[in-house]
Amino acid sequence: MGKDSSNMNLEMVLSMKGGKGEDSYHNNSQAQGQHAKMMLHLLSEALDGARLSSAEAGFAVADLGCSSGSNTVDMVEFIIKRMADRYKAVGSEPPEFSAFFCDLPSNDFNTLFQLLPPHGHTSYFAAAVAGSFHRRLFLAKHIDFFYSAFSLHWLSQIPEEVVDKKSMAYNEGRIFIHGAKESTVNAFKKQFERDLGAFLCSRSKELKSGGSMFLVFLGRTSSDPTDQGGAGILFGTHFQDAWDDLVRQGVIASEKRDNFNIPIYAASLEEFKEVVEADGSFVINKLQVFKGGSPLVVNRCNDAAEIGRALATSCRSVSGVLVDAHIGDQLSDQLFSRVANRAMARADELLHQLQFFHIVASLSLA
C-alpha cells in the first residue's frame, strides 16, 4: 500500500504521469496544448511589452511547471522566436537565449528532454531546474520572462486541518473541495493565498529589471469557492463517486479516502488580484478569465465508452501519481476503471458540461 497523502511530501511525489504510455501526461495533454494555442495572441501581447535586454546580457526564459509533454517545448520555442523577431525588427542582433524547464524533482525530465530538437538544432540553451516554484529557483535578477501554464492552481500542500479529524475543516467523505463545507474551502483558499504570495515574492527577486510574467491557471467564474467549475466536475463527481464505491464495497476504509485530497484550488479573478496587490511587487498589465473548453479529446462524440475512458485517463494523467502513492497501483487500477464506467453512463452530459476556465495574467515588475 502507498503512503497516506495526508502526510506525504507533495514536492517529492507530485508530478504529471510520466513516460509515453496510454495514461501519461505526454499522451493526455492535447487539450492543454489547444487551450494554450488559443491564448497565443495574449502571450504575444505580453511578449511585445517585455523589455529588450542588451545582446551581451542574453535573454533568459523560464517555464514554471513545465511537466513532461511537448506543450512546454512548443511554447518556449514560440516565446524565443517572438523575442528574436522583436530584436530584428529594431535592427539589433538577437542575444543568446537560454530556456529553463522547471518542475518538481519527481517530474519526468528524461521524457521532456527527448522531445527537444537534436543538439545544434535549437535556437537556445536548455536546462532543467528541479524544485518548487513556491520558493526561489534562480539567482537574483537572472530571468527576463517567466511563463507558467496550467500549474499555479496546484498547492504546495494539503492544509493540515483538512486531514485532521479533530478540525472543523476536516474534509470527511470527500477527496476534493468542490461542494465541501465552508471551513474546508477556507483552509484551501488560505493555502492558495500563502502559496501565491510565496510564488510572487520569489519571482520578484529573480526577474531582471523590466522583467515580466505570463501566467495561465485554472480559475472559476463563480464568486462561490465551493464551486470549483471544471475542476469540480473532473474531480468532484465521477472521481469522487469511484472512491465512494471502493469504500462501500469494503475495498478501502473510509478514513483512507478521507485522507486523500486533490491539492488544487481554482481561484477567482478577485482572489488572485488581492494577493498580487498585497504583495506589491508587480503591476497587472492584463487580467481576465478565458474559456478554455473541455479537457476531453475524443474522436467519436457519440461513443460513450470512449468518453468514459477519456475522462478516466485525463484524470489519471494529472492525479494518478498521487493516487498510486496513496493506495498502490492495483487499487489505483480499480479506482480509475470505476471512473471510466461511471463517466460512460453520463457521457453526453459530460461532453456538454465539462468546461475549463483559466485565469490569464500578464504582470511586470512594479
N, C-alpha and C positions, 0 to 999 in steps of 0.2 A: 504493500500500500504506500501511497505517496505521503508527503509531509503536509500537515494542515496549512492551508493558505492563510489562516489567521496568524500564523507565526512565521511563515517563510519570508525570507528577504526577497522582496519583489525584484529588486535590482539585479539579483543573481539568477532569477528564474524567468522573469517576464521577457518574452520575445514573440514575434510572429512565428508561425510554424515554418521551420527551415527546410532546406532541401528543395527538390523539384518534384515531389510526389503529388498525388491527386489532391490532398488536402493541405498542401503547402501554401504559404502566402504568395510565393512566386507564381503559382497557377491559379490563385484566387484573388488577385488584386487588380483585375481588369477594370472593375467598376471604379476603384480609386483612381486609376490611370485616366479613365474617361472624365471623371469629375475634375481632375487636375487640369486636363486639356481644356475643359470648358471655362476654366478661370485664367487661361493664359493671357488674356487681354488685361486682366487686373495685375498679374505678375509683371507684364511688360510695362505697365504704368508705373509700378513701384521701382522697377529697374531703371526706367528713364529718369527717375528722380534721384537715383543714387549718385553719390559724388564720385567723380573720376579721380583716382589717386595717380600719383606720378608713376611713370613706367618703371623707375628704379625700385619703387616700393612694392611692386607686384599687386595682384588683386586676389584676395582670398575669399572663397565661398564655402559655407558650411551648411550641410543638410542635417538638421537635428531630428532624430527619429527616422533614419533612412530605411530601416528594415532590410529585407533581402531580395526584393523583386527588382524588375527593370525600371520601375517608375522613377526611382531616385536618379538613375543614370540618365534617363531622358530629360528630367527636369534640370539637373546640373548642367548638362550639355546645352540646354536651351538658355539658361542663365548666362553661361560663359559666352555663347555666340552673340547674344543680345548685347552684352557689355563690350565685346570686341568690336561689334559693328558701331557702337557709340564712339569708341576711340577713333575708329577710322573716319567716321563722319565729321569729326572736328580736326582731321588731318594729323592725328597722333598715332604713333606706333603702339599697338596694344601691348600691355605689360605681360609678364609671365603670370599665368593663372594657376592657383592651387585650389583643390577641392577636397574638403574633409567630409567623409561619410561617418556620421556619428550615431551611435545607438548603444544600448546596454551591452555588457560583456557577453551575455547569452545570445546575442544576435548572430545569425549565420553569415558572417562576413565572407567566408570562403565562397559560398554561392554567389554573393553580391559581386565579389571581385572577378569571378569567372565571367560575369556579364559585361565587364568593361572591355572596350576595344583593346586589341593587342598592343603591347608596349611599342611606343613610337607612332601610334595612330590616334592618340588623344591630343587635345589642344590644351591639356592641363596636367599638373602633377597631382596624383590621387593618393590619399592616405586615409586609414581608418582610425577613428577615435572612439575607444570603448569607455563609456561612463554615462552617468545620469545627467540629463540636461537641467536637472533641478539644482545643480551646483556648477562651479567653474570647470571648464573643459580646456580653455586656451589661455595663452599668455595675455596680459593686458594689451589692449589696443592692437589686436592681431588680425581681426576679421573685418572685411568690408561689407559683406552681405550674408545675413542668416536667412535660410529658407527652412520652413518646417511645415509638413503637410500630414494631416490625419494622425497627430501624435499628442498634442498638448492636452487632450481630454483624458489621457492616461494619468492616473495619480501615482505619486511616489510610494504610497502605501494605503492599505485599508485603515481607516480611522480605528484606533484601538477600541473605542467604546462600541463600535458597530458589531464586534465579535465578543463583547463582554456580556455574559448572561445577566450580570447584575446591573447593567446600564439601561437607562431608559431608551437609548439609541440602538439597543441590540436588535439586529435585523432578523428576527425569528421567522422562520418559514420562507425566507426569500433569499435569492442569490444576486439580486440587483436592487437598485433603489427606485426603479420605476414602480409607482404606486405604493411605496413604503410610507411609514408614518413620518410625521414632520421632524421629530427628533433625529431620526436616522438620516434623513435627507440633509438636515442642517449640518450634521457631522461631516458628510461628504462635501457639502458646499464649503465649509471652513477649510477642509483639507485642500480643495481646489484653490482656494484663495491663498493659502500658505504656499502651495507648490508654484502657482503662477507668480507670486511675489518673489520667490527664490529664483525662478527662471529669469525674470526681468532684471533682478539685481545682478545676476551673473553675466547676462548678455551686455548690460550697460558698461561693465568693466572690460569686456573682451572686444567690443566694437571699436574700430578706429574713429577718429573724429569725422563726423559726416556720414558714419555708417548707418545702415538701415536693415529692417527685417520684414519678411513677408510670411505671415502665419495663417494656416488653414487648419481648423479643427472642428470636431463635432459640436454643434450648437443646437439651440432649440428656439422656437418662435413663441412658445408659451411662457408667461411670467411665472407659472407654477413649476417649481423644480421637481415635483413628484412626477411630472410628465416629461419623460426623457426622450420624447419624439421617436425617431427611427431607431436609436439605440435601445429604447424601451421595448419596441416591438421585436428587435433582434434578440435581446437577452431576457426580456421580462415576460414573454408569452410562451412560445413553444419550448424554448430552452429551460425556462422555469418549470414548465409542466413536466418535462422529461426528468428533471431532478426529483420532482414530487412523485413521479412513477417509481423511481428507484427506492424512495423511502416507503411508499405504500406497499410495494412488493417485498419489502424486507431485505433488499439488496444492500442498502446502506442505512445507517442510523440517521434520524432527523438532525441530530447535532452535527453530523458530518456535513450535511447540506448547509446548515445554518452558519457553519464556519467558513463556507466558500462565498466570496463576494467578488463581483466583477469590479475592478478598480478604475471605473470610468465615471466622469461627470460631464454631462453636456450642459454648458453654461448658456446664459442669455447674453445679449449684447451689453445690457446694463451691468451685469455682474463682471464681465471682462473689463469694461470701461472703468468701473470703480477701482479695480485693482491696479490698472495702469496709471490712473490719476493719483492714487495713493502712493505709488512708487515714485512717480515724478521724474523718472529718468528719460522718458520717451514722449514724443509728440505723436498723436494719432493722425496719420495722413488720410487714411481711409478705413472705414469700419462698416461692415454690412453682413447680413445673413444671405447666404447663397444656397439656392435649392439644387442639391447635387443629384437627386434622383435615387433610384434603387441600387442597393449593393449586389443584387442578384443579376447574374448574367446567364441567360438561358437561350437555347436555340429554338425551342418549341414552347410558346407561351400557353399552349393548351395541354401540355404534358405535366400532369400533377406530380408524377414520380420524379421527373427532372427538377421541378421547382423545389420539391421536398429535399432532394439531395443537394441542390444549390444552396439552400438555406443552411443545411447542416454543415456543409463543407466551408461556407463562408464564416459561419460561427466558429467552427473548429480551427480555421486558419488563424484567427485572432485570439482565441481563448483556449485552444487545445493544449498548449504548453502548461498553462495554469491548472487545467482540469487534470492532465496527466500527473502533475506534481501532487495533486490533492487526493486523487482516488486511484491512481495507477492506470496503466494502459488498457487493461482488459475491461475494467468498469467504464473507462472513457469510451471504448468502442460501443458498449451497450448504451451509454447515455446518448451519443450522437446518432445512433441508429434510431432511438426513440424520437429524437428531434426531427429526423427526416420523415418518419412515419406521421408524426403529429402535423408537421408542416404540409405534407402531401394532402392531408384531409382538408386543409384550409388554403389550398394553393391559389385559387383565384383571388381570394381576399388578400392574401399576402402580396401578390403582384401589384395590386392597386393601392394598398395601404402603406407598404414599406418604402418610405421616402426619407432620405437623409438630408438634413440641413447643416450647413457649415458656416461657422463664423470666419470671415476673411478680414484680416487686419494688416494694414501696411503702417509700420512705425519707423520713426527715425529718432536719433539721439536728440534730446532737448538741448 
